Amino acid sequence: MVQAYVLFKVASGLEREVCKKIADLDEVLVAGVIYGEYDVIAKISVPDMDSLEEFLSVKMRKVPNVILTSTMIIAREFRGKNQRPRK
């Protein structure tokens, strides 16, 4: 299993629209509109590196108004003992 965070720069004013389209993709666990250098972030999960490449180079290119992406593969993930789901 490979998990990664993908950061997106999108066309101005279309952050919510793009985020909703990204969130609908099967590989996306969660997506959100963010502030800062990037506009949208998504956490994705795929079976292997080939699937990651397929997701990024084929599926992501079909999402309109995405200008730039940056992918960060998760090496190790930790959860706090008191972590609660966000509402």
C-alpha positions as a Python dict, from the first residue, in 0.01 Angstrom:
ca = {
    (1, 'M'): (0, 0, 0),
    (2, 'V'): (131, 345, -95),
    (3, 'Q'): (-15, 659, 56),
    (4, 'A'): (72, 1014, -40),
    (5, 'Y'): (-32, 1374, -2),
    (6, 'V'): (-83, 1562, -326),
    (7, 'L'): (-85, 1942, -324),
    (8, 'F'): (-263, 2127, -604),
    (9, 'K'): (-246, 2478, -745),
    (10, 'V'): (-570, 2546, -927),
    (11, 'A'): (-723, 2822, -1135),
    (12, 'S'): (-823, 3118, -920),
    (13, 'G'): (-1171, 3099, -772),
    (14, 'L'): (-1223, 2731, -857),
    (15, 'E'): (-1077, 2577, -542),
    (16, 'R'): (-1400, 2425, -412),
    (17, 'E'): (-1508, 2292, -750),
    (18, 'V'): (-1171, 2124, -813),
    (19, 'C'): (-1157, 1989, -457),
    (20, 'K'): (-1499, 1824, -494),
    (21, 'K'): (-1392, 1658, -822),
    (22, 'I'): (-1072, 1531, -665),
    (23, 'A'): (-1258, 1401, -358),
    (24, 'D'): (-1480, 1189, -585),
    (25, 'L'): (-1186, 986, -718),
    (26, 'D'): (-1165, 633, -575),
    (27, 'E'): (-803, 668, -462),
    (28, 'V'): (-868, 984, -258),
    (29, 'L'): (-921, 930, 115),
    (30, 'V'): (-983, 1297, 194),
    (31, 'A'): (-942, 1629, 15),
    (32, 'G'): (-956, 1985, 142),
    (33, 'V'): (-922, 2346, 37),
    (34, 'I'): (-618, 2503, 204),
    (35, 'Y'): (-455, 2845, 239),
    (36, 'G'): (-101, 2924, 132),
    (37, 'E'): (112, 2844, -169),
    (38, 'Y'): (-121, 2560, -274),
    (39, 'D'): (-501, 2561, -297),
    (40, 'V'): (-606, 2199, -242),
    (41, 'I'): (-458, 1897, -64),
    (42, 'A'): (-559, 1533, -102),
    (43, 'K'): (-450, 1221, 82),
    (44, 'I'): (-448, 926, -154),
    (45, 'S'): (-404, 553, -114),
    (46, 'V'): (-307, 315, -393),
    (47, 'P'): (-184, -47, -399),
    (48, 'D'): (165, 19, -538),
    (49, 'M'): (397, 269, -710),
    (50, 'D'): (268, 177, -1058),
    (51, 'S'): (-84, 267, -943),
    (52, 'L'): (46, 595, -801),
    (53, 'E'): (204, 681, -1136),
    (54, 'E'): (-120, 589, -1314),
    (55, 'F'): (-326, 802, -1076),
    (56, 'L'): (-99, 1106, -1112),
    (57, 'S'): (-31, 1090, -1484),
    (58, 'V'): (-372, 976, -1609),
    (59, 'K'): (-653, 1051, -1362),
    (60, 'M'): (-519, 1381, -1229),
    (61, 'R'): (-461, 1518, -1579),
    (62, 'K'): (-831, 1475, -1652),
    (63, 'V'): (-932, 1710, -1368),
    (64, 'P'): (-987, 2054, -1524),
    (65, 'N'): (-829, 2371, -1384),
    (66, 'V'): (-537, 2198, -1209),
    (67, 'I'): (-229, 2406, -1284),
    (68, 'L'): (42, 2230, -1081),
    (69, 'T'): (79, 1937, -841),
    (70, 'S'): (336, 1832, -585),
    (71, 'T'): (335, 1477, -449),
    (72, 'M'): (475, 1368, -113),
    (73, 'I'): (482, 994, -48),
    (74, 'I'): (420, 906, 316),
    (75, 'A'): (717, 713, 456),
    (76, 'R'): (567, 653, 801),
    (77, 'E'): (252, 781, 968),
    (78, 'F'): (185, 830, 1337),
    (79, 'R'): (-138, 901, 1521),
    (80, 'G'): (-164, 1059, 1862),
    (81, 'K'): (-332, 855, 2135),
    (82, 'N'): (-588, 1131, 2190),
    (83, 'Q'): (-664, 1201, 1827),
    (84, 'R'): (-1034, 1241, 1758),
    (85, 'P'): (-1203, 1260, 1418),
    (86, 'R'): (-1268, 1616, 1303),
    (87, 'K'): (-1623, 1727, 1235),
}
